[in-house]
Amino acid sequence: MLDHARQGAADKPPQAAFAACRRLFLHYSLAVRRHYAEHRYASLVLLHQIAGRARFYVLIMERDQLFVLRHWDRRDGHRVEIGRDTPVPASVGRLIEASVPVPRDGALLGWVAGHQVQAVVAAYGRLPEPWDDAAAVPGVLVMPRSGSQPARWPPLTASPLADGRLWDCVARGQLIDLGPLVTRQARRVYWVPGAGERSGRPTGSCVVVTERISGDGHWLPAGVYADHWTLRGGSPVLLARELLARPGVTDLAGGRGAWHLLSV
């Protein structure tokens, strides 16, 4: 689409696409990844559905009031610059407006009912380098508390990124950022990476909460939070002490996020 867009005619004012890019970075902070090298300030990933097929793009905020849109697979080579006064093809503007931001890699959210977190939602998808396999695309794991009833699971478990429902839940306060709650209490919340993968999606990963933590009006009960596909399939979930004895366990209080999801 980007290759075709570069040859298309712009039929919208340049400011429209530029303003749409600014709105994305302003209103979807949980999707924004900050950069501290090169000339990039920040980036976010966009999911675009077309004819039932999911396509991923990266929108980069660069210096001097410039945005760059490219494919998830950076080896594709096609990119479109979007400046305040730069003519932009209409197809690019439509792509940006119709896409859904993806929570940044390592983001940890909590599904709350009342003030209690009932499920953990973890985002994965490190931006691939040119030498990486770009087939591993971003996604979201919904991990209810082991032993809980499916009726209490988030309604977006099957397709959390579809139609922007995840962001509707964030706006309504049903999904909260667990980062501030988790990172300030050491040895309470651990990420246990899984050893499997299904259709490009990591499997078997868990979050283990060893002791109830609370703050900012919410509380996260102790327990094991497992991928809902694992729970639906009836696979046994190990006890917390067994999971914590596995290799690769990470204390999320270190501020590193759940970035071990794809073993990066």
N, C-alpha and C positions, 0 to 999 in steps of 0.2 A: 504493500500500500504506500509506503514512503517513497519508493522509486517512482510510482505513478504520480504521487502528489507533487514531486519536484517538477514535473512537467506540466502540471495543471495550472489553470488560471485562478487567480485570487478574486473572489467575488464578495469578500467581506472586508471591512476596514481592518488594517493591520492590528489596531488596538484591541479588537475583539478576542483574537487568539491569545495575545499577550496578557490581557486581563484574565482570561480563563486559566492560564498557567499560574498567575499570581494567586488566584482564588484557591487553587489546589494546594499550594504551599502554605497558604494562610489558614485554611479551614481543616486540613487533614494532617495535623502535626504528628499523629501516630504513624503516618506513612512516610514521613520525611527522614531521610538519612543524612546526617551532617558529614561533610568532608573537611579534612584538615591538611590536604596536600594538593599539589597541582593548582589549577585555577578554578576548580569547581567549588561552589559553596555548599550545595546540597543536591539531593536527587530523590526521586520517588518512582515507584513502579506502577504502571497502569495496566489494568486488565481490560481488553476490548473483546467483546463477543460478536462474532460475525458468522452467520449461517450455522450457528450451533458450535462453532469452533472458537476456542479461547486463544487469543494472541496477546503477548506481553510486550510492553514498550517501556523504555526508561526515559523519564523527563528530567533533564539536568538544569539546574539553575547555575549559570556561570556569572562571572563578573561583568560589570558594565551593562547591567540590565538586559541580559541575554539568556534565553532558554534554548535548549537543544533537545530535540526529540529523536530517539533512535530505537531500533529493534532491541529486544532482550539479548539476542545473539549479536554481539558487537562486531563479529566477523562479517555480518551482512554488509556493513560499510555505508549503508544509506542513512543519512541524517538530515534533519531539517532545522534550520535556525529560526527562532521566533523572537524578534526584537520589537521594541515599542513601535517602530515605524517601518518594519520590514514586511513587504507583501508576503502573505501566507496563503497557500492553496486552500480552497474551501474544504477539501477532503481532510486536511490536517486539523482544521478547526472542528469539524464534525467528529473526528476520532477522539480528540481531547475531551470534548463535551460529553461524548457517549461512553467514555471509559470510567472504570471504577478504580480508585486508588487501592493498592494492596498494603496492608500494615507492614512496616519495615521489618527486615530480618532480625529475629531475636526479640521482637515485641511480645510482652506477656500481659494478657488481659484477663479479667475475671468477670464471669457471668454472675450477676447478683440478683437475689430475690430478697426484698426487704433490705437488710444490711449484711446478709451473709453471702459469701462467694460459694456458689454451688458447682461451678465448673471453671477450668482454666483454658484459655484460648491462646495458643502459641503460634506466631507467624515465623515462617522460614523462607529462605531464598536469597542467598548471598549473590550479589552482582557478579556474573561470570567474567573472568578475564579472557582475552582472546584465545588462550591455550586451554581453557576449561571446556567441559562438556556442557553446552548450553541447553541440552535436553532436560536438565534438572531445573524445572521452573518453580516459581514461588507458590506458596500455598499456606493454608492455615490448618492447624490441628485443634480440634475441639476435644477436650479431655475432662469428662465429668468425674466426680469423686467415685471411686470404686465402691460398690455396694449401694449406690443411689438408684432410684427408680427412673426409668426412661422418661416418665411423665414430667420429671423435674429437670430434664436436660434442656439446653438452649434449643429453640426451634430452628436454628440455622446449622444444625450439626451436619446434615448431608451435603450442603453446598454453601458454606459460609460467605463466599465472595459473590454469590449470584445476586444481581440486581441491586447491589449496594445495601442489602439488608443489615450487614454487619455495622455499617456506619449509621444507619437508622437507630440501631441498638445503642451505639455510643452516644448519639445525640440525646436519646431518652434516658441515659444514665443506667441502662441495663448492662452495659459493658464498661468496665472501668480499667484504667491503666494500673496494673499491679506493681509496676517498677518502683515507685516511691515506697510502697509498703514492704516489698521483698528486699530491696537492697540495703535497708538500714538495720536489718536484724540478721546477724550471722548465724550460721549453723541451724537454720530453721527451714529453709526451702532449698531443695536440691533438684537439679535436672539430671535425669537418668537417660542417656541416649539409647535408642533401640538399635538392634543389629540387623533389622530387615528393611526392605523397601518394596512397595507395591505401586506400580504405575507411576513411578517417579516420586512417590510420597513415602516419607520415612514411617516405619511401623515399629511398634513395640516401645516407643518412648513414653516416659512417665515423669510426672512431677511429684516429688515426695515432700510433704509438709510434716515435720517431726513434732511440731508444737504449734498450737493455735497462735496466730498473730493478728493484731488489730491495729487500726489507725485510720485517721481521716473518716471516721464514721462507719467503716466496714471491717469485717473480720473474716479471716480465712481459716477454716477448720483444719485440724490435723488429719492426715490421711494420704492415700495414694490416688493421684489423678491420672487416669489412663486414657489413651486414644479411644474414642467412642466406637470405632470399628472393632477394636479388640474386645470391648465390653459386649457389643452386639453379637459378636461371633461366639461368645461363651468361653473364650480362652481364659484360663486361670491367670489371675494377677498375683504376682509374688508379694510377700509381706514386705513392709517398709525396710526392715533390717536386711532382708535378702537383696532387695534392689540397691540399697546403699553400699553393699559389698561388691557390686559389679564395677568393672573398670570404666573410666571416663566420667564418673559422677562429678558434677560441678555444683559448688555452693553459689546460688544465684545472688547472694549478697555481695559478690565481688563486682557487680555492675556489668558483667559481661553479657548478660541476657542469655537466651536459650539458643545461642549460635551453634551449639554442637548438634543441632537437629540433623544436619546433612554431613556431619563429621568433617567440617571444614577446619 
